[in-house]
Amino acid sequence: MEVLSYLIPISLVMGGVGLLAFIYTVRSDQYDDPEGNSQRILNSDYDDHPKVD
C-alpha cells in the first residue's frame, strides 16, 4: 500500500501535464481546420500550374 502514496501523485501530475498540453494546443489553434487541407488538395484553384486566361 505504500506504493500508492507514490503512484497517485505521479499520475495526478502526469494527468495535469497532459491537460495543460491539450489546453495549449487548443488555444494555439492547432485544431482550427482539420479538413481544410483535404479540401484544398482537390480544388483546382491551388494547382501548381494554373490555367492562363
LOTOR-759795 format. One line per field, with one value per atom (N, C-alpha, C): residue in three letters; residue number from 0; chain; x, y, z; atom name. Coordinates in steps of 0.1 Angstrom, whole numbers. Example, Ala and Ser with C-alpha at 12.3 -4.5 7.8 and 13.67 -1.06 7.14 Angstrom:
res <- [Ala, Ala, Ala, Ser, Ser, Ser]
n <- [0, 0, 0, 1, 1, 1]
chain <- [A, A, A, A, A, A]
px <- [132, 123, 132, 128, 137, 129]
py <- [-57, -45, -33, -22, -11, 0]
pz <- [78, 78, 78, 71, 71, 79]
atom <- [N, CA, C, N, CA, C]
This chain:
res <- [Met, Met, Met, Glu, Glu, Glu, Val, Val, Val, Leu, Leu, Leu, Ser, Ser, Ser, Tyr, Tyr, Tyr, Leu, Leu, Leu, Ile, Ile, Ile, Pro, Pro, Pro, Ile, Ile, Ile, Ser, Ser, Ser, Leu, Leu, Leu, Val, Val, Val, Met, Met, Met, Gly, Gly, Gly, Gly, Gly, Gly, Val, Val, Val, Gly, Gly, Gly, Leu, Leu, Leu, Leu, Leu, Leu, Ala, Ala, Ala, Phe, Phe, Phe, Ile, Ile, Ile, Tyr, Tyr, Tyr, Thr, Thr, Thr, Val, Val, Val, Arg, Arg, Arg, Ser, Ser, Ser, Asp, Asp, Asp, Gln, Gln, Gln, Tyr, Tyr, Tyr, Asp, Asp, Asp, Asp, Asp, Asp, Pro, Pro, Pro, Glu, Glu, Glu, Gly, Gly, Gly, Asn, Asn, Asn, Ser, Ser, Ser, Gln, Gln, Gln, Arg, Arg, Arg, Ile, Ile, Ile, Leu, Leu, Leu, Asn, Asn, Asn, Ser, Ser, Ser, Asp, Asp, Asp, Tyr, Tyr, Tyr, Asp, Asp, Asp, Asp, Asp, Asp, His, His, His, Pro, Pro, Pro, Lys, Lys, Lys, Val, Val, Val, Asp, Asp, Asp]
n <- [0, 0, 0, 1, 1, 1, 2, 2, 2, 3, 3, 3, 4, 4, 4, 5, 5, 5, 6, 6, 6, 7, 7, 7, 8, 8, 8, 9, 9, 9, 10, 10, 10, 11, 11, 11, 12, 12, 12, 13, 13, 13, 14, 14, 14, 15, 15, 15, 16, 16, 16, 17, 17, 17, 18, 18, 18, 19, 19, 19, 20, 20, 20, 21, 21, 21, 22, 22, 22, 23, 23, 23, 24, 24, 24, 25, 25, 25, 26, 26, 26, 27, 27, 27, 28, 28, 28, 29, 29, 29, 30, 30, 30, 31, 31, 31, 32, 32, 32, 33, 33, 33, 34, 34, 34, 35, 35, 35, 36, 36, 36, 37, 37, 37, 38, 38, 38, 39, 39, 39, 40, 40, 40, 41, 41, 41, 42, 42, 42, 43, 43, 43, 44, 44, 44, 45, 45, 45, 46, 46, 46, 47, 47, 47, 48, 48, 48, 49, 49, 49, 50, 50, 50, 51, 51, 51, 52, 52, 52]
chain <- [A, A, A, A, A, A, A, A, A, A, A, A, A, A, A, A, A, A, A, A, A, A, A, A, A, A, A, A, A, A, A, A, A, A, A, A, A, A, A, A, A, A, A, A, A, A, A, A, A, A, A, A, A, A, A, A, A, A, A, A, A, A, A, A, A, A, A, A, A, A, A, A, A, A, A, A, A, A, A, A, A, A, A, A, A, A, A, A, A, A, A, A, A, A, A, A, A, A, A, A, A, A, A, A, A, A, A, A, A, A, A, A, A, A, A, A, A, A, A, A, A, A, A, A, A, A, A, A, A, A, A, A, A, A, A, A, A, A, A, A, A, A, A, A, A, A, A, A, A, A, A, A, A, A, A, A, A, A, A]
px <- [8, 0, 9, 21, 30, 32, 32, 34, 24, 11, 1, 4, 11, 15, 25, 31, 39, 32, 24, 18, 6, -1, -13, -8, 2, 6, 13, 21, 27, 17, 6, -4, -12, -14, -21, -12, 1, 9, 10, 11, 11, -2, -13, -26, -27, -22, -22, -13, -2, 7, 0, -7, -14, -26, -33, -43, -38, -27, -21, -16, -10, -6, -18, -29, -41, -47, -47, -52, -43, -30, -21, -24, -26, -28, -41, -51, -64, -63, -56, -55, -46, -37, -28, -34, -47, -54, -48, -43, -38, -49, -61, -72, -82, -78, -86, -94, -87, -94, -88, -92, -86, -89, -100, -104, -100, -94, -91, -81, -71, -60, -66, -75, -80, -90, -96, -105, -97, -86, -78, -70, -67, -59, -68, -81, -90, -94, -91, -96, -85, -90, -81, -75, -81, -76, -61, -58, -44, -35, -37, -29, -15, -5, 9, 10, 3, 3, -11, -14, -28, -30, -42, -46, -44, -39, -38, -50, -56, -68, -65]
py <- [-12, 0, 13, 11, 23, 28, 19, 23, 33, 32, 41, 55, 57, 71, 77, 69, 74, 75, 65, 64, 74, 77, 86, 100, 106, 119, 120, 109, 109, 109, 101, 100, 113, 120, 133, 144, 143, 153, 150, 137, 134, 138, 136, 140, 155, 162, 177, 182, 175, 179, 177, 165, 162, 172, 176, 186, 199, 204, 216, 216, 205, 204, 205, 198, 199, 213, 220, 233, 242, 240, 248, 246, 234, 231, 237, 237, 243, 258, 264, 279, 284, 275, 279, 275, 272, 269, 258, 247, 236, 227, 229, 221, 229, 240, 250, 245, 239, 234, 221, 210, 197, 192, 196, 191, 201, 212, 222, 218, 211, 206, 196, 187, 177, 183, 194, 201, 209, 215, 224, 215, 203, 195, 191, 190, 187, 199, 211, 223, 227, 230, 233, 248, 256, 269, 270, 259, 259, 249, 248, 239, 245, 236, 241, 248, 244, 250, 256, 268, 273, 276, 275, 278, 293, 297, 311, 315, 325, 330, 339]
pz <- [0, 0, 0, 4, 4, -11, -20, -34, -39, -34, -38, -34, -23, -19, -30, -38, -49, -62, -65, -78, -80, -69, -71, -74, -66, -70, -84, -87, -101, -112, -110, -120, -121, -110, -110, -117, -115, -121, -136, -140, -154, -161, -154, -160, -161, -152, -152, -164, -166, -177, -190, -191, -204, -206, -195, -197, -201, -195, -199, -213, -218, -232, -241, -237, -246, -246, -235, -235, -243, -243, -251, -266, -270, -284, -289, -280, -284, -285, -276, -276, -288, -292, -303, -317, -317, -330, -338, -332, -339, -344, -339, -343, -351, -357, -363, -375, -384, -397, -401, -395, -398, -412, -418, -431, -442, -439, -449, -459, -455, -465, -474, -469, -478, -488, -485, -494, -504, -499, -508, -518, -515, -524, -536, -535, -545, -554, -549, -556, -566, -578, -589, -588, -579, -577, -572, -565, -559, -566, -579, -588, -589, -591, -593, -606, -616, -629, -633, -628, -631, -646, -649, -663, -666, -678, -681, -689, -685, -692, -704]
atom <- [N, CA, C, N, CA, C, N, CA, C, N, CA, C, N, CA, C, N, CA, C, N, CA, C, N, CA, C, N, CA, C, N, CA, C, N, CA, C, N, CA, C, N, CA, C, N, CA, C, N, CA, C, N, CA, C, N, CA, C, N, CA, C, N, CA, C, N, CA, C, N, CA, C, N, CA, C, N, CA, C, N, CA, C, N, CA, C, N, CA, C, N, CA, C, N, CA, C, N, CA, C, N, CA, C, N, CA, C, N, CA, C, N, CA, C, N, CA, C, N, CA, C, N, CA, C, N, CA, C, N, CA, C, N, CA, C, N, CA, C, N, CA, C, N, CA, C, N, CA, C, N, CA, C, N, CA, C, N, CA, C, N, CA, C, N, CA, C, N, CA, C, N, CA, C, N, CA, C, N, CA, C, N, CA, C]
